[in-house]
């Protein structure tokens, strides 16, 4: 490759992320960008390519333009800025549902408390307390709620 440090500008003038930024802006929504393509463009290793694209993603989102979603072992897919927030919101709701389901399963076991040994009862109590804390702490405002707060429609 080359002997430059990972975060030195690719040509001595422009930072590497700006090349990635320009590459993304030239693409359409749902276009794919391979890691190899970025590595060849920047003449760098895969870690540097990933760091440069990550920095470009930050600047793209700040500008309200496009964004990229990382595809493991492949590269990135171009998407609209903010679209990844809705995806993260769905994942958070899914995780919250899974935590609640785990708590319900432990509660069902707890109903048979008389059949459990002292050790098993203590284990169930510890798990329920731990899951209860996770369920309480995992409740974050949705993207819609955040938009309404920003518009001043609802209170925190």
C-alpha positions, 0 to 999 in steps of 0.5 A: 500500500503506502507508508502514510499514517492512517489519518493523513490526507490521501493526497496531502491536501484533502482528508480521506473522509472527503473522498468518501463523502464525494463518493456517497454524494455521487451515488443514488439511494440503495447503491452499494459501495464496497470496502474494496472500492474505497480501499482502492480509491484511498490506497489504504487498508480496510481499517482506514477505509472504514474509519474514513467512511465513518467520518464521511457518514458523520459529515453527511448526516450533519449536512442532512444529505445522505447516509450510509449503512454498514454491511458487515464483510462487504461495505456500505449501502447509501440511504437517506439521512435520518433513515437509519434513525427509524431503523434504530428505533425499530431495533430498540422497540424489538429489544424492549419487547424481548426484555419484557418477554424474558421478564414474563417468563421469569414471572411464570416460573416465580408462580411455581415458587413453592416447587423451587429450591431456595437456591433457585428462588434466589436465582429467579429473584436476582434475574427478575431484578436485573431484567426489571432494571433493563426494561426500565432503562431501555425505554427511550423516546421514539423518533416520532416523540423526539420530532414532536419535542423538537417542534415543541408539541409535547413536554419531556 
